[in-house]
C-alpha cells in the first residue's frame, strides 16, 4: 500500500492533500497518470504518486484525493483502498499493513466437516448485563454501550475466553466494513476495504483496523477461526450510495451500473456495482484477497448473492455471475482451506438450487433455511408439514454435508428494525412464549439440537446458548445481547445443552468425518422421524418427535445395523432443563434389525452404536 494509486479516469488532475484541513503538502503532491494490468489487459485511467518522491504518509495520517473534474469542479474523495476512514463521510486514514506483528503462523482452520459457527454482531455483543466481567488478571473490562458508541473489537477480544469455553471453533462476524453512519448492522458498505471506525477503541483514528487484526490473531491462538460477512451486491444504502458516488465526474458514475440490488420485500438495498467493468472487478477481487491474506480471515460469507448473479446479464463473461464465479475460483486456488459461503435467497427454489452455486459458481457452502421449516412444523396443530421437515433435515440436493450451513437462528431471523411491532424473534420467543415457558423451551431445545445432527455445518447466533429472548435490535439497549440471562435459568441449562452439542459435533465420526452418509430410517410421518448418520462402522441413530405427546417403546428399524446401542444425547435431558423422558440405562441390541426406544415430545434422542456384537 506504500504506493498510493487511484482509479479516476475522468479526472483532469488528482492531488494528495492532508485529511484534517484539506491543505496541500509542501511542496504539493500532484499524482501522475499510470496504467495497470488486469487479466492481462492494460488499463489506463489510474493515478499514482510520482516515483521520485518520498512516501509522505505515516501510520495514522489522514488524507484526501483532491480531484478536479472536467467541468472544473473540485471534489475531495476518499481512497477506495484505504484501510480506515475517519468516518463514512470523511477522510481516509493511512494504515501501515506491515506494522501489526502476527503470531498465528501455526494456526490451521478447522476442516469444513468439523466447523461449528457462532455468528456474532460485534457492535452489540458487550455492554449489557456484563458489568461484573473480569479479565484473567481480575481487571474489570465492562464496556458502557450506547447506540452511538457500540461494542468494538478490543472488547470483543475480551470475550474470547468465554467463546473458547463454549468449544466453538469458528466465529462469523457481521460486516466489518465502514458503513453509512454508526447505527446499523453494517450491511451498507461505503468502502470494501476500510474497517468501520466505530469498532475501534478510539472512534475515527484507524484503531479499528489494528484491533480487528489483534482480535483475529488472538482467536487463532485459541484455535478459533474467524469468517467475515462481505456485502458486494450493493454499495452504500438507499438514498446515499456513499463516497464512491460520482467519484470523478458529475455525469459518469464509474463504480455503479445503474441497476438496483433488490431485497426480499421487493424494495431495494441500494445501487449495484458495475460488475462488467474490469476496474470494479479488480476492486472486489482485491478486497477478497485483502480479507483472506492481509487480515487473516478464514473464510468469507457473501451476502445475498442472488442480487449479484442477476446483474449485468448481457455482458457475457463480464456478467455478475461469471465474474463472481471467476473470483470464487481464484480464491479457492489461492486459499484452499478457507471457506466460501453464499447466502442465496430470493430465487425460485433457492435452497435447492443453491447447490448450483457450489457446483458452478465455486462456493463451498450456502445458508440453508432450516429454521423456518422446523419452526412451521413445531407450531401447535401444524399438520401436513412433513415434507418441510424432511427438507429441513436432508434437503437441498447437496453433494457434501458441509455444503449446507444449518441454523436454528441467525441475525436475520431474530432482528427487528425498531418500527411497529417485532415480527421475528429468538427461537424461544417464536411460539408466543418466553424463556420461562414450558413448551417454548422444549421447542427451542429441539430446534437447536436437531441442527447439530442433520447434514451440514451448524451455526447459532449470539445469545442462543443462554436463551436470549425477544427480538434483537442493534440500536436499542433493551434489545441487544443481555449477559444477565447467562446466569439465570434456563440460561445455565441451555448452556449445558450447547456444550454437549458442540462436544458431540467435534467428537463423533459420523458428524465430522469427510464422506459420512445419511439414510432415512423413518421418513417424517405420524408425528415422528428417524435417520442414521454413518461413517465406516460408526453409526448414530437420531429420532425425533414433533408432536405434543411422549412416545414410549417405539420400534426403529436400523437398516441392517447390528450391535448394541447407547443414548449419547437427549434434548429432554434433565441437565438441559427437560423432563428426562428418554433412554437412560436402556442399551438395546439390534441384532434382530431394530431397536426399541422412547422419544420425548418436541424433542430428539441420539443413539450411538457401542459395539457390533
N, C-alpha and C positions, 0 to 999 in steps of 0.2 A: 504493500500500500504506500510505500515511500515515494512512488512516482504518481502523483495525482493525475487522474485522467477523467474526462467527462464527455459524454455524447451530447452535442448541441449543434446539429447540422445546419440549423437556420440562423445561427448567431453570426453577428458581424465581428464581435470581439468577446473575449472572456478574460476577466481579471480575477486573480485570487486576492480577496480582501479579508480583513480581520472580522471576527464574529461579533464582538460586543457593540462596536460603533460603526461597522462597515467602512472603516477607513482603510486607505491603501497602505501597503507595506512601503518602506523606504529602502531602496527605490521601488516603484510599483512593479508588481509581478504580472506581466501580461502573458497569458498562455498562448501556445502556438498550435497550429493545426497539425494533425497527425493522422495516420491510417493504421488500423488494426487488421488482423486476420482472424476470421472466424469461419469454421467449416471450410477451410482452405480458400476462402474468398476474401480479398482485400476490401475493407470497408472504410470509407472516409467519413468525415463529419465529427471526428473526435478532436478534443483539445487536451494538451498536456503541458506540464511545466517545461520551460526551456532547459535543455540538458546542461547548460553552463552555469546554473545557479545552485547554491547550497540549499538543501531542503529546508524550508522556512518554519515548519511546524514541529512542535514537540508534543508529547502526550498530554492531552487535556486542553490544548489550544482550540479556540473556536475559529471558524472561518466560513465564508460565503464564496460562491461563484457570482461575480458581478457580470451579468450577461447583457450586452447591447443587442436589441432586436433590430430587424431590418427597417422598421419604421422609426428607429432612433429611440424607442423606449428603452429604459434601463431597469432591469429587474434583478433582485438578489435571490439566488437559488441555492438549495441545499446540494450537497454531494450525494447522489443516489447510492453510492458505495460507502458512505461514512458509517462507521461502526456505532456512532452515537449522535444524537441531536440534543440541543438544549431543551427543546420540546417540539411538538409536532408542527409548529408554525414558526420555528426559529432556526438558528444557525446550526451548522454541522460542528461536531467536535472530533478532532483528530485523536485516534487511539492507536498506539503502537502495538501491532499484533504480536510482537515478539517479547513484550515486557513481562507478561504473566509466565511464571515458571510452573509448567505442568509436572505432576509427579504420578501420573496414572498410566505410565507406559506398560505396566504388566496387566492392565485390566483387559479381560476378554468378556464381551457381552454374552448374555445367556443365548442359547440356541432358541430359535423361534418356537420349537415344541415345548420348551420349558418356561417360557415367559409367563409372568403374572404382572399385569399392568395396573398401577394405581394412577388414575387421572386426577390432576391437581390444578387448581387455579391459584397461581402464586400471589395474586392480588387480594385473596380473601381466605387464605389458609391460616393466618395468625391474627391474634388481636381480640378474640372474644372467648371468654371463659378459660383463658390460659395464663392468668396473672401470676399464678404460683409456679410456673415452669422455670426450671433452673438448668444451667449447663452442667457438664460433668464436674466442674470446679465449684459448684454451688452458687454461681452468679445468676441472678435473675435476668432473663432476657425477654421479659414481656414487652410487647410492642403495642403502642396505642394506635389503634386503627381509626381512620375516618375516611369518608368517601373521596377525599382529595389527597389522602396520604395512606395508600393501601400498603399491603404487605410487600416486601422486597426480597431479593434473592439472598441477602445476608440472613434475614430472619428465617427464610425457608431452609437455609443450610442448618440452622439450629434445630430443625425438626428431623434431621436425618437419623438421629438416634432412635426416634420413635418409629420412623419408616423402616429402619433396619430391623427393629424388634418385631415388626409385623411379619417379616420374611419376604416382602415384595422384592422382586429383582429388577423391576422396570418402573420408571415414573414417566408419565406423559404430561408435559406442561402444556397448558393452553398457550396461544401465540405469545411470543416474547418480543415481536417487532414493535417499533414505535407506531402508535395508532392515534387517531383523532382524539384529542383531549386526554384526560386521565381517569375517565369514569366509564369504563366499558370492559368487556371480557377480552378484547383485543382483536376481534375479527374485522378490523378495518385498517389494515396496514397502510401507512403512508410511505413506507420505505421497506424494501425487502432485505435490508442489511442492518439498519440502526436498531439497537435494543432499546425498548421502552424506557424512557428517562425515569419515570416514577417507580421503577423496580430497583433503582439504586438507592443506597442508604442516604445519599445526598441527591435530591431530585435535580437533574439537569446539568450535572458536571461530568457525565460519562462514566460514573462509577457502576452503572448497571451492566455495562459490558464486562468489566473486570470481575464483578461479583457473580455474574452468571457463570463465567469460567470457573470461579472458585467453587461454586455450588456443584457444577458437573464434575470437577476434579474430586471433590470430597465424596460425592455419590459413588464415583468409580472406585475410590479407595475402600468403600464398603460393599463392593461388588453389586452395585445398583446401576443399571443402565438408565439413560435419560433420552426420551424421544421428544422432538419438537413438533408442534402443530403449526403448519405453514399454510398461508392463505394466498394463493396465486390466482384465484378466479376473479378477483376484482382488486382495485386499488382505491384506498380511501373509503368513503361511505356516501350514501345518497345525499346529494346536495353539496358535498365537499370532498372532492377527489384528491385533496391534499396538494403538497408542494410540487408534484410532478405534472400537474395540470398546466397546459400552455407553457411548458417548461422553457422553450426558447423562441416562441412565436405566438402572436395573438390569433393567427389564422390556421396554424398547423399544430396538432396535438400529438406529438411524436410517440408517446407511450400508450395511447389509447386507440382502440379500434372503432369506437362509436357504438359498439354493442353493449348491452346490459347483462349483468350476471343476475339472473332471476332467482328468487328464493322459493321455498316450498309453498308459501301462501299466495304466490302469483305476483308479489311485489318484486322489488329489486334490491340487491345488496349494494350496487353501485356500478361504476364503469369498468368494463372488462379491459385487460391489457391487450395489445395488438400482437397476438401470437405469430402473425405472419411475418413480422419484421425480425431480421437476424439480430438487430441490436437489443430488442426486447427479449428474444430467446436467450441471448447471451446473459442478459441481466438476471433472468430467472435461473438459468443453469448455474451461473457463478454463485448465486445465493445458496443454492443447494449444496454446492461444494464448500462454501463458507460455513454452513451449519455443521456439515459432517467432518470437515478437516480442521478448520481453524477453531471452531467452538467445541469440537469433540462430541457432538450429539451422536447417539447410537441408532438413530432412525428418524424418519420424517413421516408425519401423518398429513396427507394432502386433503385440505378442506374442500368439500363439495365439488368433486371432480366432474360431476355431470354438467357443471357450468364452465368446464374447460373444454371437454371433448366436443361440444357443440358450437365452438367459436371458430371464426374464420374458415367456415366449412368449404368454401370454394377455392381454398388455397393449396390443395393437394398436400404435398409433403410439408408444407408450412401451415397446415391447419392445426387447430388446438390439439386434436387427438394425436396427430402424428408427431408434433413437437413434444408433447408430454411423453409419448411412447419412446422417442429417441433419448430424452433426458433421463427417464427411468432406466433405460437400458444402459446408458453410460454410467449412471450411479451404481447399478448392480455390478458392473465390471470393476469399478474402482473400489467399492466398499461391500464386498460380498457378505460380510457378517452383520451389516446394518440393515434394519428392516424398513421397507417402504410400504406404507398403509394408505389406502384411499377410502374416503367417505363418499360413496356413490349413490346418492339419493335422487329422487325426483325424475326417475326414468321408469317406464313401464317394466315391471318385474325386476326392479333394481337389485334386490337382494340376490335373485337368481342369476341375473345377467352380469353381476359384478365379477363372476369367475372369468368372464371375458376380459375384464380389466387386469386380471392376473395373467391369463394366458397370452393375451395380445399386447396389452399396454405395459406389461412387465412389472406390475406391483407384486408384493409378496402376500398381502392380506387386505381384507376390506372389512369395514364395520358392518356387522350383521345384526339386523333388528330382532334380537332375541327378546328384549324387554317387552315390546308392545304385544307380541304374540302371546307370551306367557301371561302377561297382565290381563289380556282379554279372556284367557282360559280360566283364570282364577277369580274372576268376578262372580259373585253369588248367582246361581241359577243359569250360568252361561252354558248353553247347550250347543252342540253342533260345531264345536271349535277344535275337534280332534286333529284335523289336518293342519290347523295353525300350530298346534302343539308339536306335531310331528315335524313340521318345517322348522320350528324354533330349535328342536333337538338336533336335527340332522339335515336341514335343507340347505339350499344354495349351490348344489351341483359342484361342490368343491373337489379339487384334486388332492390336496394335502390338508390334514386337520387344521394346521396353523393358518390356512387361508382365511379363516373366519375369526374376526375379533368379536367375542361374545360378551355382552354386558347386560347386567341387570339394571344398570344405571349409568348415566354419563351426564355431562354438563347440560346437554340439550334436553334430556328427559325430565330434569327437575328445575330448569331455570325459569324464572318469572321476570318479565321485563318491567315490573313495577306498576303497570297500568291495569285497571279493572281488577278482577279477582284472579288469583293464581289458577292456572289450568293444568300445570304439570308439577309433580311432586317427587320427593324421595319415595322409594318403594313402600316404606311402612305407612306413609300417608296417602298412598294411591287408592286405597279401598275405603275411603271415607272414614278412616280410622286415625290413630296416633300411636306413638311408640309404646303406650301402655295398653293398647287394645289387643285382646287375645288373638282374634282372627288376623288382624293386620300383621302382628308379629309372625304368626305361623306362615302366612303367605310370603312375607318378605324373606324369611329364612329359606323357604322353598326356592324362591327366585334366585337368591344369591347362591345357594348351594348347587342347584342344577347347572348354573352357568360354569361351574368348575369341572363338571363331569362330561358335558357334551363335547363333541369335537370342536376345537377352537382354542384361541388364546383368551383366557378370562381377563376381564377388565372391570374394575369398580371405581366409583367416584369418591372423592374425599368425604369422609364422614359416614359412608355406608357402614364401615366396620364398627361404629358405635351407635348406630341407629339415629343418625341425623334425621330430623323430621321436617315436614312442611315443604315449602318451596325455597329454592336457592336464588338469591339475588346479589349481584356483586357490588351494588352501591347502597344497600340498606343494611345497617349494622345488625338489625334484628333478623336478617336473612343470610348472613354469612355463616361460615362454619362455626359451630358452638362447641368448644372443647369442654365446656362444663358437662356435656352429656356423656363424655367418655367414662366418667366415674360413677354415674348414676344409672341404676338398672332401667332398661335392659342393656345398657351400653357394655358393661363388662361381659355379659353373657354372649352378646353378638361378637364381641372382640375374640372371645374364645372360639366361636364358630369360624371366624375368618382365619385365625391362627391355624386351626386344624385343616381347613380347606386348602390353604396355601401350602402347608406341610405335605398334604397328600399329593397335590399337583406336582410338587417338586421331588416326590419320592417314588411314586408308583409308575412302573414302566408303561402300562397301557395308556397313561396320560401324558407321558413326557418323552417317550422314545419315538424316533422317526419311523414311519411305517406302521404305526399302530392302527388297528382296524375297529370298525363299528358294525354291529349286527343287531337288528331288532329281534327281541325275544317276545314282546307283546306290543304290537302297534297300538297307539292310544285308542282305547275303547272301554266302555263300561266303567269309566272313572279311574283307570289306571294304565300304566305303561311299564315296560321293562326293556332294557337293551344291555348289550355287553360291549366292553372295550377290551381289546386283546392285543398283546404283543408277545410273540413266541408262546411260551406256556403260561405266561402271566395273564390272568383274566380278572376283570371286575364286572360284577353284575349290578346295574343301577335300576332300582324300581321306584316308581313314584305314584302317588295317589293325589289326584286333583279334585276330588270330591270331598264332601264335608263329614265323612264317617271313617273311623279307623277300620282298616281291613286286616282281618286275622286269618292266618292259616291259608294264605293264597299260594297256589302251586305255580311255580315259574319253570318253564321248560328251559334247560340250559344249552340247548342247541348242540348236544353231543359233548359238552364239557363235563368230565367226571372228576371226582375228588371230594375233598372236604372244604367247607366254606366258613368264613367268619366275618361278622359285621365290622367294618372299619369306619363307618360313618353313618350317623342318623341325624337328620336335620331337626328331629323332635327330641334329641337328647336333652336330659335334664341339665347337663352342664352348659347347654346353649339356651336355657330358659324354656325348654319344651316339656311335654308331659312324660316323655320316656317310653312311649309306645314304639317298640322295635324288636330287636332280636338279640339283646344282650344275653350271653350264655347259650344261645342257640347256634350250634355249629353243624349244620345239616350236611349230609352226604348226597351227592348227585349221581351215584353210580347207576341209578335207575332212570337217569335222564332228566331229573327235575329236583328242585329244592322247594321246601315249604317255608314261607316267611310271613311276617307281619309288616304292614306298610301303614305308617301314621297318616291321618287326614292332613291334606295340604302339606305333604312332606315327601322326602325321599330317603331311602336307605341304600347303602352300598355294601355289597358282599364281595370279599376277595377270596380267591381260591388259595388255600394254605398248603395243600399237597394234592397229588394226583391219585393217591391210594383210595 
